[in-house]
Amino acid sequence: MIQDLLVRPRRDAGFTLLELLVVLLILGVAAGAVVLGLPDPRAGALEREAVRLAAQLEAARSAARATGQTRHWRPTASGYTWEPSMAADAQHWLEPDTQVQVLEPAGADRLVLGPEPILPPQRLRLTLGDLRADIASDGLRPFARVAAPPTAPP
């Protein structure tokens, strides 16, 4: 018995290579899960742009009703313009790569916000890279962020 203790090889303190590799694998999988779980910052930026523009359109629509004067909103290459222009009107995007397209009324290049209580339905699509956000009003309800309509399969 004493002989077995003397012959048995002494194990050095520490971890084996296999144990270290298993720990690194677990850490790598955990880090990957965290990175994939983080939201895309562009999605938040596009959502802010959509909410901001919807609020501006609704404020302009309210101002048109209060003053009896029609307001026009038109997209430009670097932002958008208001006609007639007012000092408090924002005219640029918070994210410079934001693009916009007027979807309704079909073929229109601008939105008309008149003093009438009911307007024709109007819809815009904001895009930032491959992300998109729609803003719409049915003519009676306020402008708001809405789900994009489904696209037809090719």
Phi, psi and chi 1 to 4 in degrees:
 res  aa     phi    psi   chi1   chi2   chi3   chi4
   1 MET       -  -45.0 -178.3  148.3  161.5      -
   2 ILE   -65.5  -35.0  -66.0  178.0      -      -
   3 GLN   -61.1  -39.9 -170.0   72.8   -3.8      -
   4 ASP   -64.0  -38.0  -71.1  -21.8      -      -
   5 LEU   -67.1  -35.2  -68.4  174.5      -      -
   6 LEU   -76.0  -30.5  -65.6  175.2      -      -
   7 VAL   -85.0  -30.8  176.0      -      -      -
   8 ARG   -59.6  129.8 -178.0 -179.5  -79.1  167.1
   9 PRO   -68.3  144.3   19.0  -24.8      -      -
  10 ARG   -83.6  131.8 -169.0  177.5   71.7  131.1
  11 ARG   -90.3  129.4 -177.6  173.3  175.7 -177.0
  12 ASP   -71.4  148.4  -67.8  -28.0      -      -
  13 ALA   -71.1  143.0      -      -      -      -
  14 GLY   133.7 -173.4      -      -      -      -
  15 PHE  -108.1  152.9  -61.1  104.7      -      -
  16 THR   -82.4  165.0   66.2      -      -      -
  17 LEU   -61.4  -39.8 -178.8   59.4      -      -
  18 LEU   -62.7  -41.8 -178.1   60.9      -      -
  19 GLU   -63.2  -40.8  -69.2  169.4  -28.3      -
  20 LEU   -65.5  -40.1  -70.6  175.0      -      -
  21 LEU   -65.4  -38.7  -71.8  175.4      -      -
  22 VAL   -63.7  -43.4  168.2      -      -      -
  23 VAL   -63.0  -43.6  168.6      -      -      -
  24 LEU   -63.2  -38.0  -72.4  175.8      -      -
  25 LEU   -63.6  -44.5  176.8   68.6      -      -
  26 ILE   -63.1  -43.1  -68.2  170.5      -      -
  27 LEU   -63.6  -39.8  -71.8  174.6      -      -
  28 GLY   -64.3  -43.3      -      -      -      -
  29 VAL   -64.5  -42.1  168.6      -      -      -
  30 ALA   -64.3  -42.1      -      -      -      -
  31 ALA   -65.5  -39.9      -      -      -      -
  32 GLY   -62.3  -40.5      -      -      -      -
  33 ALA   -65.1  -38.2      -      -      -      -
  34 VAL   -66.7  -44.8  167.6      -      -      -
  35 VAL   -64.1  -42.2  167.5      -      -      -
  36 LEU   -68.7  -24.6  -68.4  176.4      -      -
  37 GLY   -81.7  -13.3      -      -      -      -
  38 LEU   -73.1  138.3  -67.1  175.9      -      -
  39 PRO   -73.3  154.3   24.9  -31.1      -      -
  40 ASP   -72.4  122.3 -175.8   -3.5      -      -
  41 PRO   -62.8  -26.1   16.9  -25.0      -      -
  42 ARG   -67.9  -31.3  -66.2  178.9  -48.7  144.8
  43 ALA   -64.6  -41.3      -      -      -      -
  44 GLY   -66.0  -39.4      -      -      -      -
  45 ALA   -64.8  -41.9      -      -      -      -
  46 LEU   -66.3  -38.8 -175.2   62.6      -      -
  47 GLU   -63.1  -41.7 -173.4   65.5   25.7      -
  48 ARG   -62.3  -42.5  -78.8 -169.7  -58.5  -83.0
  49 GLU   -60.5  -44.0  -68.7  -77.6   17.2      -
  50 ALA   -65.2  -46.2      -      -      -      -
  51 VAL   -65.2  -40.8  169.0      -      -      -
  52 ARG   -63.1  -46.9  176.9  176.0  172.1 -108.6
  53 LEU   -66.9  -39.4 -177.5   57.4      -      -
  54 ALA   -60.3  -41.2      -      -      -      -
  55 ALA   -65.4  -40.7      -      -      -      -
  56 GLN   -66.0  -42.3  -70.9  175.6    2.5      -
  57 LEU   -63.2  -41.7  -70.1  169.5      -      -
  58 GLU   -68.2  -37.2 -162.4   51.7   37.8      -
  59 ALA   -65.4  -40.7      -      -      -      -
  60 ALA   -66.7  -37.7      -      -      -      -
  61 ARG   -64.5  -41.2 -176.3  170.5  155.5  174.3
  62 SER   -65.5  -40.3  -64.4      -      -      -
  63 ALA   -65.1  -38.8      -      -      -      -
  64 ALA   -63.2  -39.7      -      -      -      -
  65 ARG   -66.9  -41.1  -75.2 -176.6 -172.1  161.1
  66 ALA   -69.7  -37.7      -      -      -      -
  67 THR   -94.5  -17.2   62.5      -      -      -
  68 GLY    77.4   12.2      -      -      -      -
  69 GLN  -111.1  128.6 -175.7  178.4   17.5      -
  70 THR   -69.3  137.3  -59.0      -      -      -
  71 ARG  -113.4  143.6  -55.9  -85.9  -33.6  -97.3
  72 HIS  -118.6  135.6  -62.7  -92.5      -      -
  73 TRP  -115.7  128.0  178.6   90.4      -      -
  74 ARG  -135.7  130.0 -174.2  173.5   53.0   82.9
  75 PRO   -73.1  147.5   22.4  -27.6      -      -
  76 THR  -125.8  178.6   63.7      -      -      -
  77 ALA   -64.0  -34.0      -      -      -      -
  78 SER  -108.3    0.3   62.0      -      -      -
  79 GLY   170.8 -118.1      -      -      -      -
  80 TYR  -161.3  164.1   46.5   90.8      -      -
  81 THR  -129.1  157.1   61.4      -      -      -
  82 TRP  -116.5  138.4  -66.0   94.3      -      -
  83 GLU  -130.5  124.7  -61.7  163.2    5.6      -
  84 PRO   -68.2  151.4   24.7  -29.8      -      -
  85 SER   -80.3  144.6 -177.7      -      -      -
  86 MET  -124.5  156.0  -65.6 -178.3  159.0      -
  87 ALA   -60.7  -34.9      -      -      -      -
  88 ALA   -84.9   -1.6      -      -      -      -
  89 ASP   -72.6  127.1  -70.0  -21.8      -      -
  90 ALA   -77.3  146.7      -      -      -      -
  91 GLN  -137.0   19.0  -61.9 -174.1   -5.2      -
  92 HIS  -141.6  160.6   64.2  -79.2      -      -
  93 TRP   -87.0  150.7  -59.0  114.7      -      -
  94 LEU   -70.9  -36.2  -62.3  173.9      -      -
  95 GLU  -103.6  117.8  -69.0  -68.1  -37.5      -
  96 PRO   -61.7  -23.5   -4.2    6.3      -      -
  97 ASP   -87.2    5.7  -63.6  -27.1      -      -
  98 THR   -70.0  134.7  -56.6      -      -      -
  99 GLN  -120.5  155.8  -59.5  -66.3  -40.2      -
 100 VAL  -138.6  149.6   66.8      -      -      -
 101 GLN  -138.6  133.3  175.5 -173.9    8.8      -
 102 VAL   -83.0  117.8  177.1      -      -      -
 103 LEU   -94.1  -38.7  -59.7  176.9      -      -
 104 GLU  -134.3  139.0  -74.0 -177.7   48.6      -
 105 PRO   -65.5  145.1   -0.9    4.5      -      -
 106 ALA   -58.1  133.1      -      -      -      -
 107 GLY    80.1   -1.4      -      -      -      -
 108 ALA   -79.6  149.6      -      -      -      -
 109 ASP  -109.2    5.2   66.1  -19.0      -      -
 110 ARG  -155.9  164.8   67.2 -175.7   64.4 -148.2
 111 LEU  -105.3  139.4  -63.8 -177.4      -      -
 112 VAL  -110.3  120.7  177.9      -      -      -
 113 LEU  -113.7   95.8  -52.4  166.9      -      -
 114 GLY   -99.0  176.7      -      -      -      -
 115 PRO   -76.6   -9.4   24.5  -30.4      -      -
 116 GLU   -65.7  145.8  -59.3   83.7   15.1      -
 117 PRO   -70.8  -26.5   17.4  -23.9      -      -
 118 ILE  -122.3  123.8  -60.4  176.5      -      -
 119 LEU  -111.1  165.5  -61.7  171.9      -      -
 120 PRO   -66.1  154.1    2.3   -2.3      -      -
 121 PRO   -58.0  141.3  -20.3   29.7      -      -
 122 GLN  -137.0  141.5  -59.8 -178.3   64.9      -
 123 ARG  -145.9  139.0  179.1 -178.4  -72.7  -97.9
 124 LEU  -123.0  153.2  -61.0  170.3      -      -
 125 ARG  -124.9  121.6  174.8  163.4  -65.1  151.3
 126 LEU   -95.8  139.3  -61.4  174.9      -      -
 127 THR  -130.4  143.7   56.0      -      -      -
 128 LEU  -140.5  100.7 -176.9   59.1      -      -
 129 GLY    68.1 -125.3      -      -      -      -
 130 ASP   -96.5    5.7   58.9  -17.4      -      -
 131 LEU   -94.7  150.8  -57.8  171.7      -      -
 132 ARG  -143.8  153.9   65.8 -177.0 -170.7 -178.7
 133 ALA  -143.9  133.8      -      -      -      -
 134 ASP  -104.5  143.2  -75.9   12.4      -      -
 135 ILE  -123.2  134.8  -58.1  168.4      -      -
 136 ALA  -151.0  159.7      -      -      -      -
 137 SER  -139.8  139.1  169.9      -      -      -
 138 ASP   -83.0    3.6   63.4   -1.1      -      -
 139 GLY   103.8  -23.3      -      -      -      -
 140 LEU  -110.4  -45.7 -177.1   59.4      -      -
 141 ARG   -80.8  162.2  -74.1 -175.6  -82.4 -125.2
 142 PRO   -68.1  161.5   11.0  -14.4      -      -
 143 PHE   -65.6  138.5  -78.2   92.6      -      -
 144 ALA  -156.3  161.7      -      -      -      -
 145 ARG   -69.2  128.1  170.1   85.4  161.9   81.8
 146 VAL  -128.5  161.7  -63.8      -      -      -
 147 ALA   -71.8  142.1      -      -      -      -
 148 ALA   -69.0  141.1      -      -      -      -
 149 PRO   -66.1  149.5   22.8  -29.4      -      -
 150 PRO   -64.6  145.9   18.3  -25.0      -      -
 151 THR   -95.1  148.5   56.0      -      -      -
 152 ALA   -73.3  141.5      -      -      -      -
 153 PRO   -67.1  149.7   17.3  -22.8      -      -
 154 PRO   -70.0      -   15.0  -18.0      -      -
